Amino acid sequence: MDLSTVLREVRLRRVVLERAALQIVCACLYYDLADCIDSTCDQELVDIINRNYDCETCGLKKEY
């Protein structure tokens, strides 16, 4: 696999993570995430998708 193909796949994966996280995050945190989505690391996005966070505003709890 050449470098351009690898980079394209990485960018595509990132776009998928960002979209999924924005769809699943609670309403309280949506705009905060949208504002800083570029600086949010992949693992944080995965944690959001897996609902591995607590929201102090609405009381949403981690799903175990």
All heavy atoms as TSV, in Angstrom:
chain	resi	resn	atom	element	x	y	z
A	1	MET	N	N	0.850	-1.177	0.000
A	1	MET	CA	C	0.000	0.000	0.000
A	1	MET	C	C	0.896	1.241	0.000
A	1	MET	O	O	1.818	1.334	0.797
A	1	MET	CB	C	-0.874	-0.037	1.257
A	1	MET	CG	C	-2.123	0.766	1.132
A	1	MET	SD	S	-3.206	0.782	2.583
A	1	MET	CE	C	-3.542	-0.911	2.909
A	2	ASP	N	N	0.613	2.177	-0.872
A	2	ASP	CA	C	1.450	3.379	-0.911
A	2	ASP	C	C	0.983	4.400	0.132
A	2	ASP	O	O	-0.093	4.281	0.701
A	2	ASP	CB	C	1.473	3.977	-2.310
A	2	ASP	CG	C	0.133	4.532	-2.752
A	2	ASP	OD1	O	-0.871	4.264	-2.092
A	2	ASP	OD2	O	0.116	5.238	-3.768
A	3	LEU	N	N	1.814	5.390	0.368
A	3	LEU	CA	C	1.578	6.382	1.413
A	3	LEU	C	C	0.275	7.157	1.191
A	3	LEU	O	O	-0.473	7.401	2.135
A	3	LEU	CB	C	2.760	7.341	1.499
A	3	LEU	CG	C	2.677	8.406	2.590
A	3	LEU	CD1	C	2.521	7.755	3.960
A	3	LEU	CD2	C	3.888	9.306	2.559
A	4	SER	N	N	-0.015	7.527	-0.031
A	4	SER	CA	C	-1.235	8.304	-0.287
A	4	SER	C	C	-2.488	7.488	0.048
A	4	SER	O	O	-3.474	8.031	0.562
A	4	SER	CB	C	-1.288	8.790	-1.731
A	4	SER	OG	O	-1.350	7.707	-2.627
A	5	THR	N	N	-2.452	6.208	-0.197
A	5	THR	CA	C	-3.583	5.337	0.146
A	5	THR	C	C	-3.748	5.247	1.660
A	5	THR	O	O	-4.859	5.322	2.182
A	5	THR	CB	C	-3.383	3.935	-0.453
A	5	THR	OG1	O	-3.218	4.055	-1.866
A	5	THR	CG2	C	-4.561	3.032	-0.150
A	6	VAL	N	N	-2.643	5.103	2.357
A	6	VAL	CA	C	-2.679	5.039	3.820
A	6	VAL	C	C	-3.235	6.331	4.391
A	6	VAL	O	O	-4.108	6.311	5.265
A	6	VAL	CB	C	-1.281	4.735	4.391
A	6	VAL	CG1	C	-1.269	4.883	5.901
A	6	VAL	CG2	C	-0.816	3.356	3.977
A	7	LEU	N	N	-2.755	7.462	3.911
A	7	LEU	CA	C	-3.230	8.750	4.404
A	7	LEU	C	C	-4.718	8.948	4.119
A	7	LEU	O	O	-5.455	9.465	4.957
A	7	LEU	CB	C	-2.415	9.892	3.790
A	7	LEU	CG	C	-0.966	9.973	4.234
A	7	LEU	CD1	C	-0.234	11.061	3.447
A	7	LEU	CD2	C	-0.856	10.205	5.723
A	8	ARG	N	N	-5.165	8.532	2.969
A	8	ARG	CA	C	-6.582	8.642	2.609
A	8	ARG	C	C	-7.446	7.803	3.558
A	8	ARG	O	O	-8.489	8.238	4.021
A	8	ARG	CB	C	-6.783	8.216	1.156
A	8	ARG	CG	C	-8.134	8.519	0.608
A	8	ARG	CD	C	-8.275	8.306	-0.903
A	8	ARG	NE	N	-7.419	7.295	-1.503
A	8	ARG	CZ	C	-6.338	7.562	-2.251
A	8	ARG	NH1	N	-5.975	8.804	-2.496
A	8	ARG	NH2	N	-5.618	6.584	-2.775
A	9	GLU	N	N	-6.981	6.606	3.893
A	9	GLU	CA	C	-7.715	5.736	4.809
A	9	GLU	C	C	-7.751	6.314	6.221
A	9	GLU	O	O	-8.771	6.223	6.905
A	9	GLU	CB	C	-7.112	4.340	4.818
A	9	GLU	CG	C	-7.410	3.565	3.558
A	9	GLU	CD	C	-6.835	2.163	3.584
A	9	GLU	OE1	O	-6.414	1.685	4.657
A	9	GLU	OE2	O	-6.814	1.532	2.512
A	10	VAL	N	N	-6.657	6.914	6.646
A	10	VAL	CA	C	-6.611	7.536	7.973
A	10	VAL	C	C	-7.585	8.710	8.039
A	10	VAL	O	O	-8.331	8.857	9.003
A	10	VAL	CB	C	-5.176	7.989	8.322
A	10	VAL	CG1	C	-5.159	8.887	9.542
A	10	VAL	CG2	C	-4.288	6.779	8.529
A	11	ARG	N	N	-7.606	9.535	6.993
A	11	ARG	CA	C	-8.536	10.673	6.958
A	11	ARG	C	C	-9.978	10.199	6.940
A	11	ARG	O	O	-10.842	10.760	7.613
A	11	ARG	CB	C	-8.241	11.565	5.759
A	11	ARG	CG	C	-7.037	12.468	5.953
A	11	ARG	CD	C	-6.959	13.525	4.867
A	11	ARG	NE	N	-6.801	12.957	3.545
A	11	ARG	CZ	C	-5.642	12.725	2.944
A	11	ARG	NH1	N	-4.521	13.009	3.551
A	11	ARG	NH2	N	-5.602	12.222	1.721
A	12	LEU	N	N	-10.251	9.157	6.197
A	12	LEU	CA	C	-11.605	8.613	6.128
A	12	LEU	C	C	-12.033	8.078	7.488
A	12	LEU	O	O	-13.136	8.342	7.942
A	12	LEU	CB	C	-11.687	7.508	5.076
A	12	LEU	CG	C	-13.039	6.824	4.932
A	12	LEU	CD1	C	-14.110	7.834	4.541
A	12	LEU	CD2	C	-12.974	5.709	3.913
A	13	ARG	N	N	-11.134	7.360	8.151
A	13	ARG	CA	C	-11.439	6.837	9.486
A	13	ARG	C	C	-11.746	7.976	10.439
A	13	ARG	O	O	-12.675	7.904	11.236
A	13	ARG	CB	C	-10.269	6.009	10.011
A	13	ARG	CG	C	-10.514	5.433	11.375
A	13	ARG	CD	C	-9.317	4.580	11.830
A	13	ARG	NE	N	-9.570	3.959	13.102
A	13	ARG	CZ	C	-9.317	4.525	14.280
A	13	ARG	NH1	N	-8.800	5.730	14.341
A	13	ARG	NH2	N	-9.569	3.894	15.406
A	14	ARG	N	N	-10.978	9.045	10.369
A	14	ARG	CA	C	-11.174	10.195	11.243
A	14	ARG	C	C	-12.540	10.836	10.997
A	14	ARG	O	O	-13.254	11.177	11.936
A	14	ARG	CB	C	-10.042	11.209	11.019
A	14	ARG	CG	C	-10.147	12.478	11.793
A	14	ARG	CD	C	-10.036	12.244	13.270
A	14	ARG	NE	N	-10.377	13.459	13.982
A	14	ARG	CZ	C	-10.019	13.706	15.202
A	14	ARG	NH1	N	-9.309	12.841	15.884
A	14	ARG	NH2	N	-10.380	14.815	15.786
A	15	VAL	N	N	-12.921	10.991	9.744
A	15	VAL	CA	C	-14.216	11.577	9.399
A	15	VAL	C	C	-15.351	10.720	9.964
A	15	VAL	O	O	-16.316	11.239	10.521
A	15	VAL	CB	C	-14.351	11.746	7.869
A	15	VAL	CG1	C	-15.774	12.070	7.468
A	15	VAL	CG2	C	-13.399	12.815	7.374
A	16	VAL	N	N	-15.220	9.418	9.855
A	16	VAL	CA	C	-16.239	8.505	10.372
A	16	VAL	C	C	-16.338	8.641	11.892
A	16	VAL	O	O	-17.440	8.713	12.454
A	16	VAL	CB	C	-15.934	7.045	9.961
A	16	VAL	CG1	C	-16.828	6.065	10.683
A	16	VAL	CG2	C	-16.072	6.894	8.459
A	17	LEU	N	N	-15.200	8.693	12.571
A	17	LEU	CA	C	-15.202	8.866	14.028
A	17	LEU	C	C	-15.864	10.178	14.424
A	17	LEU	O	O	-16.675	10.220	15.357
A	17	LEU	CB	C	-13.772	8.828	14.582
A	17	LEU	CG	C	-13.106	7.479	14.714
A	17	LEU	CD1	C	-11.655	7.655	15.148
A	17	LEU	CD2	C	-13.853	6.599	15.692
A	18	GLU	N	N	-15.510	11.260	13.742
A	18	GLU	CA	C	-16.070	12.567	14.079
A	18	GLU	C	C	-17.583	12.582	13.903
A	18	GLU	O	O	-18.320	13.053	14.776
A	18	GLU	CB	C	-15.434	13.658	13.217
A	18	GLU	CG	C	-14.000	13.946	13.576
A	18	GLU	CD	C	-13.343	14.939	12.638
A	18	GLU	OE1	O	-13.985	15.390	11.669
A	18	GLU	OE2	O	-12.157	15.259	12.875
A	19	ARG	N	N	-18.059	12.066	12.789
A	19	ARG	CA	C	-19.504	12.056	12.529
A	19	ARG	C	C	-20.250	11.208	13.545
A	19	ARG	O	O	-21.310	11.592	14.034
A	19	ARG	CB	C	-19.782	11.561	11.117
A	19	ARG	CG	C	-19.403	12.557	10.065
A	19	ARG	CD	C	-19.696	12.037	8.689
A	19	ARG	NE	N	-19.250	12.997	7.675
A	19	ARG	CZ	C	-19.163	12.717	6.401
A	19	ARG	NH1	N	-19.486	11.523	5.956
A	19	ARG	NH2	N	-18.746	13.630	5.556
A	20	ALA	N	N	-19.708	10.049	13.855
A	20	ALA	CA	C	-20.367	9.162	14.820
A	20	ALA	C	C	-20.414	9.802	16.204
A	20	ALA	O	O	-21.436	9.741	16.892
A	20	ALA	CB	C	-19.650	7.821	14.876
A	21	ALA	N	N	-19.315	10.420	16.617
A	21	ALA	CA	C	-19.277	11.061	17.934
A	21	ALA	C	C	-20.279	12.210	18.010
A	21	ALA	O	O	-20.977	12.363	19.020
A	21	ALA	CB	C	-17.867	11.554	18.245
A	22	LEU	N	N	-20.374	13.001	16.965
A	22	LEU	CA	C	-21.326	14.114	16.969
A	22	LEU	C	C	-22.775	13.620	16.988
A	22	LEU	O	O	-23.649	14.282	17.534
A	22	LEU	CB	C	-21.095	15.023	15.763
A	22	LEU	CG	C	-19.866	15.927	15.866
A	22	LEU	CD1	C	-19.576	16.583	14.529
A	22	LEU	CD2	C	-20.034	16.967	16.965
A	23	GLN	N	N	-23.032	12.465	16.432
A	23	GLN	CA	C	-24.389	11.919	16.434
A	23	GLN	C	C	-24.774	11.342	17.784
A	23	GLN	O	O	-25.940	11.370	18.160
A	23	GLN	CB	C	-24.538	10.839	15.362
A	23	GLN	CG	C	-24.560	11.390	13.966
A	23	GLN	CD	C	-24.649	10.291	12.918
A	23	GLN	OE1	O	-24.429	9.124	13.193
A	23	GLN	NE2	N	-24.980	10.689	11.701
A	24	ILE	N	N	-23.802	10.835	18.535
A	24	ILE	CA	C	-24.135	10.107	19.758
A	24	ILE	C	C	-23.943	10.927	21.032
A	24	ILE	O	O	-24.534	10.611	22.054
A	24	ILE	CB	C	-23.354	8.783	19.842
A	24	ILE	CG1	C	-23.975	7.857	20.857
A	24	ILE	CG2	C	-21.928	9.006	20.210
A	24	ILE	CD1	C	-24.375	6.562	20.289
A	25	VAL	N	N	-23.146	11.983	20.972
A	25	VAL	CA	C	-22.873	12.768	22.177
A	25	VAL	C	C	-24.173	13.406	22.682
A	25	VAL	O	O	-25.079	13.721	21.910
A	25	VAL	CB	C	-21.790	13.839	21.902
A	25	VAL	CG1	C	-22.325	14.965	21.040
A	25	VAL	CG2	C	-21.205	14.380	23.187
A	26	CYS	N	N	-24.288	13.563	23.993
A	26	CYS	CA	C	-25.502	14.163	24.555
A	26	CYS	C	C	-25.606	15.624	24.114
A	26	CYS	O	O	-24.615	16.264	23.763
A	26	CYS	CB	C	-25.525	14.039	26.069
A	26	CYS	SG	S	-24.261	14.981	26.936
A	27	ALA	N	N	-26.813	16.135	24.136
A	27	ALA	CA	C	-27.072	17.502	23.655
A	27	ALA	C	C	-26.269	18.541	24.433
A	27	ALA	O	O	-25.867	19.560	23.875
A	27	ALA	CB	C	-28.560	17.802	23.742
A	28	CYS	N	N	-26.038	18.276	25.700
A	28	CYS	CA	C	-25.295	19.224	26.544
A	28	CYS	C	C	-23.875	19.463	26.031
A	28	CYS	O	O	-23.332	20.556	26.174
A	28	CYS	CB	C	-25.199	18.702	27.971
A	28	CYS	SG	S	-26.751	18.269	28.719
A	29	LEU	N	N	-23.280	18.442	25.478
A	29	LEU	CA	C	-21.880	18.517	25.067
A	29	LEU	C	C	-21.693	18.652	23.561
A	29	LEU	O	O	-20.565	18.773	23.076
A	29	LEU	CB	C	-21.136	17.271	25.553
A	29	LEU	CG	C	-21.131	17.062	27.064
A	29	LEU	CD1	C	-20.445	15.761	27.419
A	29	LEU	CD2	C	-20.462	18.235	27.763
A	30	TYR	N	N	-22.782	18.664	22.811
A	30	TYR	CA	C	-22.692	18.684	21.351
A	30	TYR	C	C	-21.885	19.880	20.838
A	30	TYR	O	O	-20.955	19.711	20.053
A	30	TYR	CB	C	-24.083	18.690	20.718
A	30	TYR	CG	C	-24.023	18.748	19.214
A	30	TYR	CD1	C	-23.874	17.590	18.469
A	30	TYR	CD2	C	-24.069	19.966	18.535
A	30	TYR	CE1	C	-23.791	17.628	17.087
A	30	TYR	CE2	C	-23.987	20.018	17.154
A	30	TYR	CZ	C	-23.851	18.852	16.440
A	30	TYR	OH	O	-23.756	18.897	15.088
A	31	TYR	N	N	-22.243	21.087	21.266
A	31	TYR	CA	C	-21.569	22.273	20.725
A	31	TYR	C	C	-20.126	22.375	21.203
A	31	TYR	O	O	-19.253	22.834	20.461
A	31	TYR	CB	C	-22.355	23.539	21.065
A	31	TYR	CG	C	-23.635	23.616	20.273
A	31	TYR	CD1	C	-24.868	23.374	20.872
A	31	TYR	CD2	C	-23.614	23.867	18.911
A	31	TYR	CE1	C	-26.044	23.410	20.131
A	31	TYR	CE2	C	-24.772	23.906	18.158
A	31	TYR	CZ	C	-25.987	23.678	18.777
A	31	TYR	OH	O	-27.137	23.702	18.040
A	32	ASP	N	N	-19.846	21.921	22.419
A	32	ASP	CA	C	-18.455	21.898	22.881
A	32	ASP	C	C	-17.623	20.967	22.005
A	32	ASP	O	O	-16.508	21.305	21.615
A	32	ASP	CB	C	-18.365	21.434	24.337
A	32	ASP	CG	C	-18.887	22.466	25.315
A	32	ASP	OD1	O	-18.908	23.667	24.961
A	32	ASP	OD2	O	-19.284	22.070	26.422
A	33	LEU	N	N	-18.182	19.803	21.704
A	33	LEU	CA	C	-17.466	18.862	20.848
A	33	LEU	C	C	-17.322	19.407	19.438
A	33	LEU	O	O	-16.243	19.330	18.840
A	33	LEU	CB	C	-18.192	17.509	20.813
A	33	LEU	CG	C	-17.569	16.446	19.905
A	33	LEU	CD1	C	-16.141	16.121	20.332
A	33	LEU	CD2	C	-18.428	15.197	19.888
A	34	ALA	N	N	-18.390	19.979	18.904
A	34	ALA	CA	C	-18.340	20.533	17.548
A	34	ALA	C	C	-17.289	21.637	17.437
A	34	ALA	O	O	-16.595	21.746	16.425
A	34	ALA	CB	C	-19.707	21.051	17.134
A	35	ASP	N	N	-17.152	22.437	18.496
A	35	ASP	CA	C	-16.174	23.540	18.489
A	35	ASP	C	C	-14.733	23.043	18.526
A	35	ASP	O	O	-13.835	23.713	18.011
A	35	ASP	CB	C	-16.409	24.484	19.663
A	35	ASP	CG	C	-17.639	25.344	19.484
A	35	ASP	OD1	O	-18.149	25.439	18.346
A	35	ASP	OD2	O	-18.111	25.921	20.491
A	36	CYS	N	N	-14.503	21.902	19.150
A	36	CYS	CA	C	-13.117	21.436	19.314
A	36	CYS	C	C	-12.878	20.072	18.670
A	36	CYS	O	O	-11.934	19.369	19.042
A	36	CYS	CB	C	-12.739	21.417	20.790
A	36	CYS	SG	S	-13.652	20.231	21.769
A	37	ILE	N	N	-13.692	19.705	17.709
A	37	ILE	CA	C	-13.601	18.370	17.095
A	37	ILE	C	C	-12.228	18.124	16.454
A	37	ILE	O	O	-11.705	17.018	16.514
A	37	ILE	CB	C	-14.734	18.142	16.068
A	37	ILE	CG1	C	-14.857	16.658	15.721
A	37	ILE	CG2	C	-14.537	18.956	14.812
A	37	ILE	CD1	C	-15.760	15.896	16.587
A	38	ASP	N	N	-11.621	19.163	15.907
A	38	ASP	CA	C	-10.314	19.004	15.256
A	38	ASP	C	C	-9.200	18.681	16.237
A	38	ASP	O	O	-8.231	18.013	15.883
A	38	ASP	CB	C	-9.933	20.253	14.468
A	38	ASP	CG	C	-10.845	20.473	13.279
A	38	ASP	OD1	O	-11.420	19.486	12.776
A	38	ASP	OD2	O	-11.003	21.635	12.865
A	39	SER	N	N	-9.332	19.144	17.478
A	39	SER	CA	C	-8.283	18.905	18.466
A	39	SER	C	C	-8.599	17.736	19.387
A	39	SER	O	O	-7.811	17.419	20.275
A	39	SER	CB	C	-8.042	20.169	19.296
A	39	SER	OG	O	-9.216	20.509	20.012
A	40	THR	N	N	-9.738	17.099	19.182
A	40	THR	CA	C	-10.117	15.940	19.987
A	40	THR	C	C	-9.424	14.707	19.409
A	40	THR	O	O	-9.498	14.455	18.211
A	40	THR	CB	C	-11.649	15.744	19.959
A	40	THR	OG1	O	-12.277	16.952	20.379
A	40	THR	CG2	C	-12.074	14.616	20.873
A	41	CYS	N	N	-8.737	13.973	20.275
A	41	CYS	CA	C	-7.989	12.804	19.779
A	41	CYS	C	C	-8.945	11.655	19.437
A	41	CYS	O	O	-10.096	11.628	19.884
A	41	CYS	CB	C	-6.940	12.358	20.796
A	41	CYS	SG	S	-7.604	11.562	22.253
A	42	ASP	N	N	-8.457	10.729	18.651
A	42	ASP	CA	C	-9.259	9.588	18.212
A	42	ASP	C	C	-9.821	8.807	19.400
A	42	ASP	O	O	-10.978	8.387	19.384
A	42	ASP	CB	C	-8.448	8.649	17.328
A	42	ASP	CG	C	-8.164	9.233	15.959
A	42	ASP	OD1	O	-8.655	10.334	15.651
A	42	ASP	OD2	O	-7.449	8.573	15.181
A	43	GLN	N	N	-9.008	8.608	20.442
A	43	GLN	CA	C	-9.464	7.830	21.598
A	43	GLN	C	C	-10.621	8.520	22.304
A	43	GLN	O	O	-11.558	7.858	22.754
A	43	GLN	CB	C	-8.316	7.574	22.582
A	43	GLN	CG	C	-8.735	6.677	23.738
A	43	GLN	CD	C	-9.263	5.327	23.277
A	43	GLN	OE1	O	-8.627	4.640	22.491
A	43	GLN	NE2	N	-10.433	4.936	23.772
A	44	GLU	N	N	-10.577	9.838	22.408
A	44	GLU	CA	C	-11.696	10.563	23.017
A	44	GLU	C	C	-12.972	10.387	22.193
A	44	GLU	O	O	-14.057	10.236	22.753
A	44	GLU	CB	C	-11.364	12.046	23.159
A	44	GLU	CG	C	-10.332	12.333	24.218
A	44	GLU	CD	C	-9.922	13.785	24.241
A	44	GLU	OE1	O	-9.506	14.296	23.183
A	44	GLU	OE2	O	-10.029	14.402	25.316
A	45	LEU	N	N	-12.837	10.410	20.883
A	45	LEU	CA	C	-14.003	10.201	20.017
A	45	LEU	C	C	-14.561	8.788	20.200
A	45	LEU	O	O	-15.776	8.601	20.277
A	45	LEU	CB	C	-13.635	10.453	18.555
A	45	LEU	CG	C	-13.255	11.885	18.206
A	45	LEU	CD1	C	-12.790	11.968	16.759
A	45	LEU	CD2	C	-14.395	12.847	18.463
A	46	VAL	N	N	-13.673	7.814	20.304
A	46	VAL	CA	C	-14.108	6.435	20.533
A	46	VAL	C	C	-14.820	6.335	21.884
A	46	VAL	O	O	-15.853	5.674	22.005
A	46	VAL	CB	C	-12.916	5.453	20.454
A	46	VAL	CG1	C	-13.306	4.066	20.939
A	46	VAL	CG2	C	-12.377	5.399	19.038
A	47	ASP	N	N	-14.296	7.006	22.903
A	47	ASP	CA	C	-14.943	7.000	24.219
A	47	ASP	C	C	-16.342	7.600	24.151
A	47	ASP	O	O	-17.267	7.105	24.788
A	47	ASP	CB	C	-14.104	7.765	25.243
A	47	ASP	CG	C	-12.865	7.001	25.663
A	47	ASP	OD1	O	-12.790	5.776	25.425
A	47	ASP	OD2	O	-11.960	7.636	26.238
A	48	ILE	N	N	-16.506	8.658	23.382
A	48	ILE	CA	C	-17.824	9.274	23.221
A	48	ILE	C	C	-18.767	8.303	22.520
A	48	ILE	O	O	-19.910	8.108	22.946
A	48	ILE	CB	C	-17.716	10.603	22.447
A	48	ILE	CG1	C	-17.015	11.650	23.311
A	48	ILE	CG2	C	-19.095	11.087	21.999
A	48	ILE	CD1	C	-16.609	12.906	22.567
A	49	ILE	N	N	-18.300	7.688	21.464
A	49	ILE	CA	C	-19.117	6.734	20.706
A	49	ILE	C	C	-19.540	5.565	21.595
A	49	ILE	O	O	-20.673	5.103	21.533
A	49	ILE	CB	C	-18.360	6.241	19.459
A	49	ILE	CG1	C	-18.166	7.404	18.483
A	49	ILE	CG2	C	-19.083	5.076	18.797
A	49	ILE	CD1	C	-17.142	7.149	17.408
A	50	ASN	N	N	-18.642	5.128	22.460
A	50	ASN	CA	C	-18.931	4.019	23.369
A	50	ASN	C	C	-19.631	4.475	24.647
A	50	ASN	O	O	-19.841	3.667	25.552
A	50	ASN	CB	C	-17.641	3.277	23.728
A	50	ASN	CG	C	-17.070	2.537	22.562
A	50	ASN	OD1	O	-17.802	2.083	21.693
A	50	ASN	ND2	N	-15.753	2.423	22.511
A	51	ARG	N	N	-19.967	5.754	24.699
A	51	ARG	CA	C	-20.612	6.367	25.884
A	51	ARG	C	C	-19.808	6.098	27.144
A	51	ARG	O	O	-20.346	5.748	28.187
A	51	ARG	CB	C	-22.039	5.884	26.031
A	51	ARG	CG	C	-22.895	6.350	24.888
A	51	ARG	CD	C	-24.324	5.997	25.109
A	51	ARG	NE	N	-25.061	6.341	23.901
A	51	ARG	CZ	C	-26.159	7.052	23.903
A	51	ARG	NH1	N	-26.661	7.487	25.016
A	51	ARG	NH2	N	-26.769	7.328	22.771
A	52	ASN	N	N	-18.526	6.300	27.031
A	52	ASN	CA	C	-17.613	6.094	28.141
A	52	ASN	C	C	-17.259	7.441	28.776
A	52	ASN	O	O	-16.097	7.799	28.898
A	52	ASN	CB	C	-16.353	5.368	27.646
A	52	ASN	CG	C	-15.508	4.869	28.786
A	52	ASN	OD1	O	-15.974	4.732	29.895
A	52	ASN	ND2	N	-14.245	4.621	28.496
A	53	TYR	N	N	-18.280	8.188	29.136
A	53	TYR	CA	C	-18.082	9.486	29.778
A	53	TYR	C	C	-19.313	9.806	30.615
A	53	TYR	O	O	-20.379	9.235	30.425
A	53	TYR	CB	C	-17.843	10.593	28.749
A	53	TYR	CG	C	-19.061	10.909	27.903
A	53	TYR	CD1	C	-19.908	11.955	28.247
A	53	TYR	CD2	C	-19.367	10.168	26.769
A	53	TYR	CE1	C	-21.036	12.236	27.486
A	53	TYR	CE2	C	-20.481	10.445	26.004
A	53	TYR	CZ	C	-21.311	11.485	26.371
A	53	TYR	OH	O	-22.419	11.753	25.621
A	54	ASP	N	N	-19.142	10.695	31.577
A	54	ASP	CA	C	-20.244	11.193	32.391
A	54	ASP	C	C	-20.497	12.649	32.021
A	54	ASP	O	O	-19.564	13.410	31.798
A	54	ASP	CB	C	-19.905	11.141	33.883
A	54	ASP	CG	C	-19.751	9.729	34.409
A	54	ASP	OD1	O	-20.367	8.813	33.842
A	54	ASP	OD2	O	-19.008	9.554	35.391
A	55	CYS	N	N	-21.768	13.031	31.945
A	55	CYS	CA	C	-22.115	14.430	31.718
A	55	CYS	C	C	-22.651	15.003	33.024
A	55	CYS	O	O	-23.659	14.521	33.551
A	55	CYS	CB	C	-23.169	14.571	30.613
A	55	CYS	SG	S	-23.643	16.299	30.346
A	56	GLU	N	N	-21.976	16.009	33.534
A	56	GLU	CA	C	-22.391	16.614	34.793
A	56	GLU	C	C	-23.642	17.467	34.630
A	56	GLU	O	O	-24.345	17.724	35.596
A	56	GLU	CB	C	-21.250	17.443	35.366
A	56	GLU	CG	C	-20.040	16.600	35.735
A	56	GLU	CD	C	-18.871	17.440	36.204
A	56	GLU	OE1	O	-19.054	18.648	36.431
A	56	GLU	OE2	O	-17.779	16.867	36.354
A	57	THR	N	N	-23.959	17.875	33.415
A	57	THR	CA	C	-25.112	18.734	33.173
A	57	THR	C	C	-26.417	17.945	33.161
A	57	THR	O	O	-27.358	18.259	33.873
A	57	THR	CB	C	-24.961	19.506	31.842
A	57	THR	OG1	O	-23.717	20.212	31.881
A	57	THR	CG2	C	-26.093	20.463	31.646
A	58	CYS	N	N	-26.474	16.893	32.351
A	58	CYS	CA	C	-27.726	16.140	32.213
A	58	CYS	C	C	-27.752	14.848	33.005
A	58	CYS	O	O	-28.777	14.188	33.087
A	58	CYS	CB	C	-28.032	15.852	30.745
A	58	CYS	SG	S	-26.941	14.625	29.987
A	59	GLY	N	N	-26.606	14.467	33.578
A	59	GLY	CA	C	-26.557	13.264	34.385
A	59	GLY	C	C	-26.334	11.986	33.619
A	59	GLY	O	O	-26.388	10.901	34.190
A	60	LEU	N	N	-26.067	12.074	32.314
A	60	LEU	CA	C	-25.772	10.882	31.528
A	60	LEU	C	C	-24.549	10.189	32.131
A	60	LEU	O	O	-23.539	10.808	32.407
A	60	LEU	CB	C	-25.481	11.252	30.072
A	60	LEU	CG	C	-25.156	10.105	29.139
A	60	LEU	CD1	C	-26.438	9.310	28.844
A	60	LEU	CD2	C	-24.546	10.600	27.865
A	61	LYS	N	N	-24.667	8.905	32.349
A	61	LYS	CA	C	-23.594	8.132	32.973
A	61	LYS	C	C	-22.959	7.185	31.964
A	61	LYS	O	O	-23.577	6.821	30.967
A	61	LYS	CB	C	-24.115	7.322	34.166
A	61	LYS	CG	C	-24.659	8.169	35.284
A	61	LYS	CD	C	-23.550	8.922	35.960
A	61	LYS	CE	C	-24.105	9.708	37.140
A	61	LYS	NZ	N	-23.131	10.594	37.713
A	62	LYS	N	N	-21.754	6.780	32.269
A	62	LYS	CA	C	-21.035	5.806	31.440
A	62	LYS	C	C	-21.863	4.548	31.303
A	62	LYS	O	O	-22.555	4.134	32.230
A	62	LYS	CB	C	-19.697	5.424	32.078
A	62	LYS	CG	C	-18.693	6.501	32.140
A	62	LYS	CD	C	-17.441	5.985	32.811
A	62	LYS	CE	C	-16.457	7.098	33.011
A	62	LYS	NZ	N	-15.249	6.655	33.706
A	63	GLU	N	N	-21.791	3.936	30.132
A	63	GLU	CA	C	-22.377	2.611	29.943
A	63	GLU	C	C	-21.272	1.593	30.061
A	63	GLU	O	O	-20.251	1.700	29.386
A	63	GLU	CB	C	-23.037	2.506	28.554
A	63	GLU	CG	C	-24.282	3.318	28.431
A	63	GLU	CD	C	-24.990	3.093	27.120
A	63	GLU	OE1	O	-24.534	2.277	26.309
A	63	GLU	OE2	O	-26.012	3.754	26.904
A	64	TYR	N	N	-21.446	0.655	30.931
A	64	TYR	CA	C	-20.395	-0.345	31.162
A	64	TYR	C	C	-20.653	-1.599	30.417
A	64	TYR	O	O	-21.612	-2.064	30.109
A	64	TYR	CB	C	-20.253	-0.636	32.644
A	64	TYR	CG	C	-19.767	0.564	33.396
A	64	TYR	CD1	C	-20.648	1.405	34.066
A	64	TYR	CD2	C	-18.419	0.866	33.413
A	64	TYR	CE1	C	-20.191	2.510	34.751
A	64	TYR	CE2	C	-17.957	1.982	34.105
A	64	TYR	CZ	C	-18.850	2.790	34.778
A	64	TYR	OH	O	-18.387	3.888	35.443
